[in-house]
Amino acid sequence: MTVAASEAYGRGRFARARRGYDGVVLAVPVTVPYQRYSIEAAPWWMGKALRALSEGAGISHREFDGFSVASFTMGPDVAIGLTQHFGLSPRHIDHVPMGGAAGIVSIRRAARAVQAGDADIVACVAADTNRVDSFRHLLAGFSRFSQDAVYPYGAGGANGSFALIARHYMDTYGARREDFGKLCVAQRDNALKNPNALMKKPLTLDQYMSARPIAEPLHLFDCVMPCAGAEAFLVMREETAQELGLPFVRLLSAIERHNAFSEDPVQVRGGWVVDRDELYGMAGVEPSDLDFVQTYDDYPVISMMQFEDLGFCGKGEGANFVRSNTFTIDGTIPHNTSGGQLSVGQAGAAGGHLGITEAMRQLLGTAGGTQVKDAELGIVSGFGMINYDRGLASAAAILARP
Amino acid sequence: MTEPLPKPKRKNPLARTNQPLLPPSSRSRKAHGFTRAAAHGRFMLQRCDECGQYTYPTRDACPNCLSSNLPFRDAPASGTLLSETQIGVTSDPYYRERMPWRAGLVKLDCGPTVVAHLHGDCGGPGSLLTLSLQLDRAGQAVFFGKPLSETPHMEDDRQLRELTADPKHRRILLTDGRSSLAPPLVQALKKAGAAKIFVGIADRWKPFDGRAALEIIEGVELVDLDLTSERSVQDLAKDIGAKVDILINTADHVRQVHLFDAGAAASARDTLDHTLMGLMRLAQAFGPVVRSRGADGVNSAAAWVNVLSVHALSSVPQFGIHSASQAACLSLSQWLRHELRQGGVRLMNAFAGPLDAEWFQTVPPPKLAPKTLADAIVDGLKRGLEDLYVGDVAKDLEARLLDNPKAVEREAGQ
């Protein structure tokens, strides 16, 4: 390899300054309320989401000339097949099979498409169904590396893999279960104000601590509940939103980075670290300017890593950061204000879109019971695809009230 | 510290027999490089032939230099435990019955990080481990981590026992008590903790050397078994079939006949009746019950062993009919392996060179001492192997066949 080690990450030697996302906006956040199990297929949920987008925008879905879809359960269909299913005729089409990073990745791609005029209105849809036995099949066949080298070892699925990451993180940095519990309890508090959350009962730290083990050190409330559901939003140019009379939020900056730090023997950081200076630089803001944080919370240890990797504290300081802050809607760091996946449910690939639609509502002032007072600026983060021993995809975006 | 495995209680005849389930068995084709290594008890990883880097999980291109030249090579099996978990909940039915399950992330000294099953005696993160490749109940290769040095009753670890066919507390059937292999095999199995050894004898009225020695060993029971008689095989299966946890087919039939001899076809039929058809009769009578008992507690059915001549793999003219019969047995053995795997029961083929016994009187050394073969079989069961090449002749032939099978063919009989 001729690429110097110093260039292996971050900006390559051919890099030049990235163009901003000027004039790119997001509108019409849609959540199709989740169900624990569904007898319907993924396209049923996508159809619901598309209809809600169309009604929300006040135009026919045939006017969406961009279509970006994320789903684990849409097989054997691909995005192109779904255009026929839904009567779409797009000129920008995208299938973003990146799990929890799919939402932000679709924003990035859609943003460039509308900026360049390749599309005017991109419908970004994530939907998954959850049949009684479908999660087992998803785990068993998740990836070749997982099938060959992870699933045969106790078949713990993502829980087993993140248990290894969590145990190592705890051993290395001194995080305790109580610290993870604090995040989970705060999110449950938030979820009680969100009518769409599947979890309806309060959670105490005692309940968190005494919950049954799932894969040590993970216990029941460290794990998301797989469910069926859909999340969606529209990406367009500001002028289009104004023409349609739609309230919108601005995209200030967005990053993605995949398979970063592959030399770390166990994952202790994600790709955000590589590009976060650019994330904040492009947006012209600092972490302390943000009014709320929506992390990707498939497990609280991953949220803790994001606090570090997104610059809220240094590496290894996540536990202390959690101890010295509060994370409810009225907390010092309003975090996963919808309740997050841990308390709303994880609708497959829609899990990464959940933070986006919630962030949009916060900035549009339509978050209802979960509204953070005077929210003007927020960050949303995505993470996904535990292909073998670590999550490969990481992404983040900063959104602002106009 | 591993608790010694308690002797199983007598089975309640009214209790339902647990149905065998298999661990997840989907693998990419490349991953079967590990299947081969595990079947032979070797520790191998993909290593790039261009840049020398070991890689895992199995890939089709080297992540360091993108070479597609990634053969499986013997690799150092030591590493350090980085992290571990006890999985308590799974949606997989096999593991669900076996929760909690200990697994960990191991950094191999040669580079890659592997997820491995962990022996109960392994220390926590930071401990040094030795890894092995084992075949699981589905016949698929998995990594198993254990402490660097032996611990008491190590073989009784419940996760390890899923990956072996250890004779401890198990009941064995040897099909041919007249074989020179029988006495040392009985001794080796006893030493390994076998609970009971049935030894099949055809025509019990005919005396043979070693009978007295067999009879006086505690836990040995001589039983009528004539592999050339369907009735005899069926009768024995009805009698003891549900009590056979490991079946070791030691039957052989060696006659030196020239291909052009007038009686060659009749001799061949006779040999095939004892060997191929004998195995077929055994498979039909014992196969179904053995397969159904793959998850029947501490003394579940665990393995079926076929002792074969290494000339099953390539004919040797002096023993042409024998070679042909052994080749046929090998083929049948692969079929039987497929059937037994569905019950989580492993099939081990022990390929041997000529034994130092009467029927190979004319063969020059090196010849294989029956005790060496017996010890190798028991060792193979304890390690959960699938193919054994025992003795210098068998190992030599295996290596030469890998190198150039045509050379083996031309040089045979010279």
Interface residues (C-beta under 8 A of the other chain):
Chain A: M1 D133 F135 R136 L139 A140 G141 R144 F145 Q147 D148 A149 V150 Y151 P152 Y153 G154 A155 G156 G157 N159 G160 A163 L164 I165 R167 H168 D171 R212 P213 I214 A215 E216 P217 L218 S262 P265 V266 Y388 D389
Chain B: P23 P24 S25 S26 R27 S28 K30 A31 Y56 P57 T58 P63 N64 C65 L82 S83 E84 T85 Q86 I87 G88 V89 T90 S91 D92 Y94 Y95 P100 W101 R102 A103 G104 L105 K107 T113 V114 V115 A116 H117 P125 D136 Q140 V142 F143
